Amino acid sequence: MTRGETEREVDWKIVVRSLKESGTMEARVLVEKAILEAGGVPLRLREARRRLFILTTSASGGKPTIIEGNCGLVCLVALDDLLDVLMEKGPTLAEVIKKRGGRSRLNRPNDPAR
């Protein structure tokens, strides 16, 4: 888990590693949602430019940053984190949920996105 993260938050890297091989549209949506939740509210490019040092430090610490550019959203992520999610085989989503002892925040029944 990254600094400042609570027990109830889903680690975005575990979600990506566990779902990356499924190749389904549902998995893609869950991965996108996990990264966007971890990154927080997208910053406008001008705001990101002003805060580049802080954003880079945050990404290096394991928290991705979402920046809204002219052509869509951009995710600033540390190279180590990117290599982790691309190269390491992760647990299954069922294993992650079982380890947490409850249901996934990504599949809440009250979620208006569902």
Stockholm file with secondary structure:
# STOCKHOLM 1.0

chainA/1-114         MTRGETEREVDWKIVVRSLKESGTMEARVLVEKAILEAGGVPLRLREARRRLFILTTSASGGKPTIIEGNCGLVCLVALDDLLDVLMEKGPTLAEVIKKRGGRSRLNRPNDPAR
#=GR chainA/1-114 SS CCTTCCTTSCCHHHHHHHHTTTCCHHHHHHHHHHHHHHHCSCEEHHHHHHTHHHHHHHHHTTCCEEEEETTEEEEECCHHHHHHHHHSCCCCHHHHHHHHTSCCGGGCTTCTTC
#=GC SS_cons         CCTTCCTTSCCHHHHHHHHTTTCCHHHHHHHHHHHHHHHCSCEEHHHHHHTHHHHHHHHHTTCCEEEEETTEEEEECCHHHHHHHHHSCCCCHHHHHHHHTSCCGGGCTTCTTC
//
